[in-house]
C-alpha cells in the first residue's frame, strides 16, 4: 500500500499554512482545506494517468504557470460546487497544489523514488482519497471512479423515539376526532308512559264537570 499523502498533506497544511483561509471559523476552514486537498491531489492523480511524463517533469521543475493552468481548469469546471468564490478558490488551489508538488519532489529526492516510484506513490492515492470528499470533487478533478465513495451518514432513530412519535400521532388523531361535531339523528318525541295511563281518567273528570254544569242549568 502506498504512503498516505492525503493525511500527510492535511497535517502539513495545518502546520505550515496557518494563515490560509483563517478568516473562516475553525470548522469551516478545516472543511474547505480538506476539500481542496482532495481536489488538488486527485487532479494530480488523474493528470498522471493521462501523461505521467509531463507530470513528473512538472514535479521536478515546479512551473508556476502550469499550476495556474490546472487551478483555473478546476475553478471553472461546471462540476465545481465549492462554497468559496472563484477568485478565492483559485488562489487556495494554486497555493495547495504548489505545496503538494514541492512535498512530492522532496519525498522523491529523500527516498530516491524516481518516476517509477512516484507512479506507485501517486496512483496509490486513489485508495486513500476514497470517501474523503463529495462527488462534485471527483467529477471536477476527473476521478470519476471515486464517485459515491463518501458514505452518507444517516441519523439513527431509537425504537423508543419511534414509539413516542407514533403515540403522539395517535393522540393527535384522537383529539382531531373528538373535536369534530357529532351528527345528531332526529329522534321522535316520546310521550311519557304516565300520560298514556291518565288519559281516560282525565276524560272522565272532564265529562263529570260538564254533567254537573248541565244539571245546574236545567234545575
WOSUL-V324905 format. One record per residue. RES is the residue in one small letter. SS is DSSP state (a for helix, b for strand, c for the rest). Layout:
res->{RES;RES}
ss->{SS;SS}
This chain:
res->{x;x;x;x;x;x;x;x;x;x;x;x;x;x;x;x;x;x;x;x;x;x;x;x;x;x;x;x;x;x;x;x;x;x;x;x;x;x;x;x;x;x;x;x;x;x;x;x;x;x;x;x;x;x;x;x;x;x;x;x;x;x;x;x;x;x;x;x;x;x;x;x;x;x;x;x;x;x;x;x;x;x;x;x;x;x;x;x;x;x;x;x;x;x;x;x;x;x;x;x;x;x;x;x;x;x;x;x;x;x;x;x;x;x;x;x;x;x;x;x;x;x;x;x;x;x;x;x;x;x;x;x;x;x;x;x;x;x;x;x;x;x;x;x;x;x;x;x;x;x;x;x;x;x;x;x;x;x;x;x;x;x;x;x;x;x;x;x;x;x;x;x;x;x;x;x;x;x;x;x;x;x;x;x;x;x;x;x;x;x;x;x;x;x;x;x;x;x;x;x;x;x;x;x;x;x;x;x;x;x;x;x;x;x;x;x;x;x;x}
ss->{c;c;c;c;a;a;a;a;a;a;a;a;a;a;a;a;c;c;c;c;c;c;c;c;c;a;a;a;a;a;a;a;a;a;a;a;a;a;a;a;a;a;a;a;a;a;a;a;a;a;c;a;a;a;a;a;a;a;a;a;a;c;c;a;a;a;a;a;a;a;a;a;a;a;a;c;c;c;c;c;c;c;c;c;c;a;a;a;a;a;a;a;a;a;a;a;a;a;a;a;a;a;a;a;a;a;a;a;a;a;a;c;c;a;a;a;a;a;a;a;a;a;a;c;a;a;a;a;a;c;c;c;c;c;a;a;a;a;a;a;c;c;c;a;a;a;c;c;c;c;c;c;c;c;c;c;c;c;a;a;a;a;a;a;a;a;a;a;a;a;a;a;a;a;a;a;a;a;a;c;c;c;c;c;c;c;c;c;c;c;c;c;a;a;a;a;a;a;a;a;a;a;a;a;a;a;a;a;a;a;a;a;a;a;a;a;a;a;c}
